Amino acid sequence: MQTPPTRVPLRTLDTGEPQFEARFRELTAPAAAFDPEIDRQAGAIVDDVRQRGDAALLEYTRRFDRVSATSVAELEIAPSELRSAFDALSPDASAALQVAAERIRSFHQRQLGADWSVTEADGTVLGQRLTPLERVGLYVPGGKAAYPSSVLMNAIPASVAGVPQIVMVVPTPDGVRNAMVLAAAHLAGASRVFAVGGAQAVAALAYGTETIPRVDKIVGPGNAYVAAAKRRVFGAVGIDIIAGPSEVLVICDGGTDPDWIAMDLFAQAEHDEMAQAILLTPQAQFVRAVQESIVRLLPQMPRARIIEASLRARGALIRVRDLAEACELADRIAPEHLEISTEDPQRWAARIRHAGAIFLGRHSSEALGDYCAGPNHVLPTAGTARFSSALGVYDFQKRTSLIAVSAAGARSLGAVAATLAQAEELPAHARSARLRFETP
């Protein structure tokens, strides 16, 4: 039985305090520190798989997942097994997966772009062509936790984009295969699925082996070794993001049930000890109410130990002067998830520039975004929302420029290009541009 905490396991701050700025910087310092030893080990695995292919992959799968096989082909999970896993789900589980998949697909279909072109007065045609990637690799965690939602959120946008081949890898420690993950792979349209994981699976996707095909981009979350491997292979293959610990920032005017807010903080904190959950509110009484909710509700949580560790390490209840100041602090944090639990939340959302996803209103819990609201739950963390966005259809498409210069355009553009080329001391460029209009 969980032992009830004797006090609230997270710090409280007030922007009016003299030491607030220093405490705030300490609180919001990035948690995802680079570990050179993990990077070294992951790099060695990546290099080994790149050189020895299937043989190395089999060795690491035997060592880390305790799964033995004589060939990587034995580790491929057949489409019939994916279908069987889906068919064997309970009616509730099957319906939940299908509703989530339909909503995710519907949202991402709205992101589809289109080819375009424009014809200038002299007949020159300029345009852009969108082409789906040919083959994408999807990494799905399968160790301490299994996430069918990650399968849907990564595979469905790729499918909507038109990617013809989605190759999924998922570790199966001790040979245990998670039925919901396999069912989600069936529903999302994975082309091939292999029971391999870790840095070795990332290397197999990036460089290809005798059995696993090389992909053009790798997406999906993983542990520190997977993240390190993705850093190593970037350039040889595209990647989505290097994700840090999950984050939620809640702005509340004090009018929401404090139990709801406490549980929203718990929902992020239960991911792991390094997750971050922060509340910003101008109401001191509401801070106390949320504190009381946390003390009362925490012992009821099955993952109370993880939640408490997360809240102690990186959580906070912060009293601000007003909601305008809350928005200013939110932009400084640039959170992965931002809940605006206020009256007229659109008013305050208009002040926000940096957030991975914004949840508007008292009924918009972040947990709905994790599973079934529709927008993607693969979001920038650790302040990277300042310059990056949620995963989407556009991450699985290439944009190719199209340039068809007319004879008249060659004369006008050639003169401009030749002048600029001469300024850069590139005479062959200048001559190439001139030839089109100097040759009779």
C-alpha positions as CSV (number, residue, x, y, z in Angstrom):
1,M,0.0,0.0,0.0
2,Q,1.2,3.5,-0.9
3,T,2.3,5.7,2.0
4,P,0.5,9.0,1.9
5,P,2.9,12.0,1.5
6,T,3.2,14.2,4.6
7,R,3.6,17.3,2.4
8,V,3.2,18.4,-1.2
9,P,6.1,16.8,-3.2
10,L,6.9,19.8,-5.4
11,R,8.1,23.4,-5.0
12,T,6.0,26.6,-5.0
13,L,7.3,29.8,-6.5
14,D,6.0,33.3,-6.7
15,T,7.0,35.8,-9.4
16,G,7.0,38.5,-6.7
17,E,9.8,36.8,-4.8
18,P,13.3,38.4,-5.0
19,Q,14.8,35.0,-5.9
20,F,12.2,34.0,-8.4
21,E,14.3,34.4,-11.5
22,A,17.1,32.2,-10.3
23,R,14.7,29.5,-9.1
24,F,12.8,29.7,-12.4
25,R,15.9,29.2,-14.4
26,E,16.9,26.3,-12.3
27,L,13.5,24.7,-12.7
28,T,13.4,25.1,-16.5
29,A,16.9,24.1,-17.2
30,P,17.0,21.3,-19.8
31,A,16.9,17.8,-18.2
32,A,18.1,15.8,-21.2
33,A,21.9,16.0,-20.7
34,F,24.2,14.3,-23.2
35,D,25.7,11.1,-21.8
36,P,29.0,10.4,-23.5
37,E,29.1,6.8,-22.3
38,I,25.6,6.0,-23.7
39,D,26.7,7.7,-26.9
40,R,29.8,5.6,-27.1
41,Q,28.0,2.4,-26.5
42,A,25.2,3.2,-29.0
43,G,27.8,4.3,-31.6
44,A,29.7,1.0,-31.2
45,I,26.4,-1.0,-31.7
46,V,25.5,1.1,-34.8
47,D,28.9,0.6,-36.3
48,D,28.8,-3.1,-35.7
49,V,25.3,-3.6,-37.3
50,R,26.4,-1.4,-40.2
51,Q,29.4,-3.7,-40.8
52,R,28.0,-7.1,-40.0
53,G,24.2,-6.7,-40.7
54,D,22.0,-9.6,-39.7
55,A,24.6,-11.4,-37.7
56,A,25.2,-8.5,-35.3
57,L,21.5,-7.8,-35.1
58,L,20.8,-11.4,-34.0
59,E,23.6,-11.2,-31.4
60,Y,22.3,-8.0,-29.8
61,T,18.7,-9.2,-29.8
62,R,19.9,-12.4,-28.0
63,R,21.9,-10.3,-25.5
64,F,19.5,-7.5,-24.7
65,D,16.0,-8.9,-25.4
66,R,16.9,-12.6,-24.5
67,V,15.3,-13.7,-27.8
68,S,17.2,-16.3,-29.9
69,A,16.8,-16.8,-33.6
70,T,18.8,-18.4,-36.3
71,S,17.9,-15.7,-38.8
72,V,16.3,-12.2,-38.8
73,A,13.6,-13.6,-41.0
74,E,12.4,-15.5,-37.9
75,L,12.0,-12.2,-36.1
76,E,9.6,-10.8,-38.7
77,I,6.0,-10.6,-37.5
78,A,3.7,-11.8,-40.2
79,P,0.7,-9.7,-41.3
80,S,-1.5,-12.6,-40.3
81,E,-0.3,-12.3,-36.7
82,L,-1.0,-8.6,-36.7
83,R,-4.5,-9.3,-38.0
84,S,-5.0,-12.0,-35.4
85,A,-4.0,-9.7,-32.6
86,F,-6.5,-7.1,-33.8
87,D,-9.3,-9.7,-34.1
88,A,-8.6,-11.0,-30.6
89,L,-9.0,-7.7,-28.9
90,S,-11.9,-7.1,-26.6
91,P,-14.8,-5.0,-28.1
92,D,-13.9,-2.0,-26.0
93,A,-10.2,-2.1,-26.9
94,S,-10.9,-2.7,-30.6
95,A,-13.4,0.2,-30.7
96,A,-11.0,2.6,-28.9
97,L,-8.2,1.8,-31.3
98,Q,-10.5,2.3,-34.3
99,V,-11.9,5.6,-33.0
100,A,-8.4,6.9,-32.3
101,A,-7.2,5.8,-35.7
102,E,-10.1,7.4,-37.5
103,R,-9.7,10.7,-35.7
104,I,-5.9,10.8,-36.3
105,R,-6.4,10.0,-39.9
106,S,-9.1,12.6,-40.4
107,F,-7.0,15.4,-38.8
108,H,-3.8,14.5,-40.8
109,Q,-5.7,14.4,-44.1
110,R,-6.2,18.1,-43.7
111,Q,-2.4,18.6,-43.8
112,L,-2.0,17.2,-47.3
113,G,-0.5,19.8,-49.6
114,A,-0.6,20.0,-53.4
115,D,1.7,20.6,-56.3
116,W,1.6,24.1,-57.6
117,S,3.0,26.1,-60.5
118,V,3.0,29.7,-61.7
119,T,3.6,30.9,-65.3
120,E,5.4,34.2,-65.6
121,A,4.8,36.8,-68.4
122,D,7.7,35.6,-70.5
123,G,6.6,32.0,-70.3
124,T,8.9,30.8,-67.6
125,V,7.2,28.3,-65.3
126,L,8.1,27.8,-61.7
127,G,6.5,25.3,-59.3
128,Q,6.8,22.8,-56.5
129,R,6.1,19.1,-56.5
130,L,5.3,17.1,-53.4
131,T,6.5,13.5,-53.3
132,P,6.1,11.0,-50.4
133,L,9.2,9.3,-49.0
134,E,9.7,5.9,-50.4
135,R,10.3,3.9,-47.2
136,V,10.0,5.0,-43.6
137,G,11.1,3.2,-40.4
138,L,9.0,3.3,-37.3
139,Y,10.5,2.6,-33.9
140,V,8.1,1.5,-31.2
141,P,9.1,1.0,-27.6
142,G,8.5,-2.4,-26.2
143,G,10.5,-2.8,-23.1
144,K,9.1,-1.4,-19.8
145,A,6.1,0.0,-21.5
146,A,4.3,-0.5,-24.8
147,Y,2.6,2.3,-26.7
148,P,0.0,1.4,-29.3
149,S,-0.8,5.1,-29.5
150,S,2.7,5.8,-30.8
151,V,2.1,3.3,-33.6
152,L,-1.0,5.2,-34.7
153,M,0.6,8.7,-34.3
154,N,3.6,7.8,-36.4
155,A,2.3,5.4,-39.0
156,I,-1.0,7.1,-39.9
157,P,0.6,10.4,-41.0
158,A,3.1,8.5,-43.1
159,S,0.2,6.5,-44.7
160,V,-1.8,9.7,-45.4
161,A,1.3,11.2,-47.0
162,G,1.4,8.3,-49.4
163,V,4.5,6.5,-48.1
164,P,4.3,3.1,-49.8
165,Q,6.5,1.2,-47.3
166,I,6.4,1.5,-43.5
167,V,8.9,-0.8,-41.7
168,M,8.2,-1.1,-38.0
169,V,10.6,-2.4,-35.4
170,V,9.6,-3.2,-31.8
171,P,11.6,-5.0,-29.1
172,T,10.0,-8.0,-27.5
173,P,11.9,-8.8,-24.3
174,D,11.8,-12.5,-23.5
175,G,9.7,-13.0,-26.6
176,V,6.6,-11.3,-25.3
177,R,4.7,-9.5,-28.0
178,N,2.2,-6.8,-27.0
179,A,-1.2,-7.5,-28.6
180,M,-2.3,-3.9,-28.7
181,V,0.9,-2.8,-30.4
182,L,0.5,-5.5,-33.0
183,A,-3.2,-4.6,-33.5
184,A,-2.3,-1.0,-33.9
185,A,0.3,-1.9,-36.5
186,H,-2.4,-3.8,-38.4
187,L,-4.8,-0.9,-38.2
188,A,-2.2,1.8,-39.2
189,G,-1.0,-0.1,-42.2
190,A,2.6,-1.1,-41.3
191,S,4.1,-2.9,-44.3
192,R,6.6,-5.1,-42.4
193,V,7.2,-5.5,-38.6
194,F,10.3,-6.9,-37.0
195,A,10.7,-8.0,-33.3
196,V,14.0,-6.1,-32.8
197,G,14.8,-3.0,-30.8
198,G,17.5,-0.7,-29.3
199,A,20.3,1.0,-31.1
200,Q,20.8,-2.1,-33.2
201,A,17.3,-1.7,-34.7
202,V,17.9,1.9,-35.5
203,A,21.2,1.0,-37.3
204,A,19.4,-1.8,-39.2
205,L,16.8,0.7,-40.5
206,A,19.4,3.4,-41.3
207,Y,21.8,1.2,-43.2
208,G,19.8,-1.9,-44.1
209,T,20.9,-5.5,-43.5
210,E,20.5,-8.7,-45.5
211,T,16.8,-8.9,-44.3
212,I,15.7,-5.4,-43.1
213,P,15.5,-2.8,-45.8
214,R,17.2,0.5,-45.6
215,V,14.7,3.4,-45.0
216,D,14.7,7.1,-45.8
217,K,13.6,8.4,-42.4
218,I,13.3,7.0,-38.9
219,V,10.5,8.2,-36.6
220,G,9.3,7.2,-33.2
221,P,10.3,7.4,-29.5
222,G,12.8,5.2,-27.6
223,N,15.2,5.2,-24.6
224,A,18.5,7.0,-24.3
225,Y,20.3,4.4,-26.5
226,V,17.7,4.7,-29.2
227,A,18.0,8.5,-29.1
228,A,21.8,8.3,-29.2
229,A,21.6,5.9,-32.2
230,K,19.3,8.3,-34.0
231,R,21.8,11.1,-33.5
232,R,24.5,8.9,-34.9
233,V,22.7,7.9,-38.1
234,F,21.3,11.3,-38.9
235,G,22.6,12.3,-42.3
236,A,22.6,8.8,-43.7
237,V,18.9,8.9,-43.0
238,G,16.4,11.4,-41.8
239,I,15.0,11.4,-38.3
240,D,12.0,13.1,-36.6
241,I,13.3,14.6,-33.4
242,I,15.5,13.7,-30.4
243,A,12.8,13.7,-27.7
244,G,13.4,14.7,-24.1
245,P,11.3,14.0,-21.1
246,S,7.6,14.8,-21.5
247,E,6.2,18.2,-20.3
248,V,3.0,19.9,-19.4
249,L,2.4,23.5,-18.5
250,V,-1.0,24.5,-17.2
251,I,-2.2,28.1,-17.1
252,C,-5.3,28.3,-14.9
253,D,-7.4,31.3,-13.7
254,G,-8.5,29.4,-10.5
255,G,-11.9,28.5,-11.9
256,T,-11.2,24.8,-12.7
257,D,-11.7,21.9,-10.3
258,P,-8.3,21.6,-8.5
259,D,-8.6,17.8,-8.7
260,W,-8.7,18.1,-12.5
261,I,-5.5,20.2,-12.5
262,A,-3.7,17.9,-10.0
263,M,-4.6,14.9,-12.2
264,D,-3.4,16.6,-15.3
265,L,0.0,17.2,-13.6
266,F,0.0,13.6,-12.5
267,A,-0.7,12.4,-16.1
268,Q,2.6,13.9,-17.2
269,A,4.6,13.1,-14.1
270,E,3.8,9.4,-14.3
271,H,5.7,9.0,-17.6
272,D,9.1,9.0,-15.8
273,E,11.0,10.6,-13.0
274,M,12.4,13.3,-15.4
275,A,9.0,14.4,-16.8
276,Q,7.9,18.0,-15.9
277,A,4.6,19.3,-14.7
278,I,4.1,23.0,-13.9
279,L,1.1,25.1,-12.9
280,L,0.9,28.9,-13.5
281,T,-2.0,30.7,-11.7
282,P,-2.6,34.2,-10.3
283,Q,-4.6,32.8,-7.4
284,A,-2.8,32.0,-4.2
285,Q,-5.9,30.2,-2.9
286,F,-5.9,28.0,-6.0
287,V,-2.3,27.0,-5.4
288,R,-3.3,25.8,-1.9
289,A,-6.3,24.0,-3.3
290,V,-4.2,22.1,-5.9
291,Q,-1.7,21.3,-3.1
292,E,-4.5,19.7,-1.1
293,S,-5.7,17.8,-4.1
294,I,-2.1,16.5,-4.8
295,V,-1.7,15.3,-1.1
296,R,-5.1,13.6,-1.2
297,L,-5.0,12.0,-4.7
298,L,-1.3,10.9,-4.9
299,P,-1.6,7.9,-2.6
300,Q,-4.4,6.6,-5.0
301,M,-2.1,6.5,-8.0
302,P,-0.6,3.1,-9.0
303,R,2.5,5.0,-10.2
304,A,2.7,7.2,-7.2
305,R,6.4,6.6,-6.7
306,I,7.3,7.8,-10.2
307,I,4.8,10.8,-9.9
308,E,6.3,11.9,-6.6
309,A,9.9,11.7,-7.9
310,S,9.0,13.7,-11.0
311,L,7.2,16.4,-9.0
312,R,10.0,16.7,-6.5
313,A,12.7,16.9,-9.2
314,R,11.0,19.1,-11.8
315,G,7.5,20.1,-10.8
316,A,6.2,23.5,-9.5
317,L,3.2,25.5,-8.6
318,I,3.9,29.1,-9.6
319,R,1.9,32.1,-8.6
320,V,2.0,34.9,-11.2
321,R,0.7,38.5,-11.1
322,D,-1.9,37.9,-13.8
323,L,-2.6,35.7,-16.8
324,A,-0.6,38.0,-19.1
325,E,2.5,37.3,-17.0
326,A,1.6,33.6,-17.2
327,C,1.7,33.8,-21.0
328,E,5.1,35.5,-20.9
329,L,6.5,32.7,-18.7
330,A,4.9,30.1,-21.0
331,D,6.7,31.5,-24.0
332,R,10.0,31.4,-22.2
333,I,9.4,27.7,-21.4
334,A,8.1,26.8,-24.8
335,P,6.4,23.6,-23.4
336,E,5.6,20.4,-25.2
337,H,2.0,20.6,-24.0
338,L,0.2,23.8,-22.8
339,E,-3.2,23.7,-21.2
340,I,-5.0,27.0,-20.9
341,S,-7.7,26.2,-18.4
342,T,-9.5,29.6,-18.2
343,E,-12.5,31.5,-19.3
344,D,-12.0,32.7,-22.9
345,P,-8.9,30.6,-23.5
346,Q,-8.6,31.8,-27.1
347,R,-7.8,35.3,-25.8
348,W,-4.7,34.0,-23.9
349,A,-3.7,31.5,-26.7
350,A,-3.4,34.5,-29.0
351,R,-0.5,35.6,-26.8
352,I,1.4,32.3,-27.1
353,R,4.1,31.9,-29.7
354,H,5.9,28.8,-28.5
355,A,4.1,25.5,-27.6
356,G,4.0,22.1,-29.2
357,A,0.3,21.8,-28.7
358,I,-2.2,24.1,-27.0
359,F,-5.3,22.6,-25.1
360,L,-8.0,25.2,-24.8
361,G,-10.6,25.3,-22.1
362,R,-11.3,23.5,-18.9
363,H,-12.4,20.2,-20.6
364,S,-9.4,19.9,-22.8
365,S,-7.1,17.6,-20.9
366,E,-3.7,16.8,-22.4
367,A,-4.4,13.1,-22.0
368,L,-7.0,13.3,-24.8
369,G,-4.3,14.7,-27.1
370,D,-2.1,11.7,-26.2
371,Y,-4.6,9.2,-27.6
372,C,-7.5,10.3,-29.6
373,A,-8.2,14.0,-30.1
374,G,-6.6,13.8,-33.6
375,P,-3.6,16.1,-33.7
376,N,-0.2,14.3,-33.3
377,H,1.2,13.6,-29.9
378,V,4.8,13.6,-31.2
379,L,5.8,17.1,-30.1
380,P,8.9,19.1,-29.5
381,T,10.3,19.0,-26.0
382,A,13.0,20.9,-23.9
383,G,12.1,24.3,-25.4
384,T,12.5,23.2,-29.0
385,A,8.9,24.3,-29.7
386,R,10.7,27.7,-30.3
387,F,11.7,26.3,-33.7
388,S,10.0,23.0,-34.4
389,S,6.5,21.5,-34.7
390,A,4.4,18.5,-34.2
391,L,5.0,15.5,-36.4
392,G,2.7,15.6,-39.4
393,V,2.1,14.6,-43.0
394,Y,4.7,17.2,-44.1
395,D,7.4,15.2,-42.3
396,F,6.9,12.3,-44.8
397,Q,6.9,14.3,-48.0
398,K,9.7,15.9,-50.0
399,R,9.3,19.2,-51.8
400,T,11.0,19.4,-55.2
401,S,11.3,22.7,-57.0
402,L,10.4,22.8,-60.7
403,I,12.0,25.3,-63.0
404,A,11.2,25.6,-66.7
405,V,12.8,28.8,-68.2
406,S,11.6,30.1,-71.5
407,A,13.8,31.5,-74.2
408,A,12.8,35.1,-73.2
409,G,13.4,34.2,-69.5
410,A,16.9,32.9,-70.3
411,R,17.9,36.3,-71.6
412,S,16.7,38.3,-68.6
413,L,17.6,35.8,-65.9
414,G,20.9,34.9,-67.7
415,A,22.1,38.4,-67.5
416,V,21.3,38.6,-63.8
417,A,22.9,35.3,-63.0
418,A,26.0,36.1,-65.0
419,T,26.5,39.4,-63.1
420,L,26.1,37.6,-59.7
421,A,28.4,34.7,-60.8
422,Q,31.2,37.2,-61.8
423,A,30.9,38.9,-58.4
424,E,31.4,35.4,-56.8
425,E,34.4,34.8,-59.2
426,L,32.7,31.7,-60.8
427,P,33.3,32.3,-64.5
428,A,31.9,28.9,-65.7
429,H,28.6,29.8,-64.0
430,A,28.5,33.1,-65.8
431,R,29.4,31.6,-69.1
432,S,26.7,28.9,-68.7
433,A,24.1,31.5,-68.0
434,R,25.2,33.7,-71.0
435,L,25.3,30.9,-73.6
436,R,21.5,30.5,-73.6
437,F,21.0,34.0,-74.9
438,E,24.3,34.8,-76.7
439,T,24.2,31.7,-79.0
440,P,22.4,32.6,-82.2
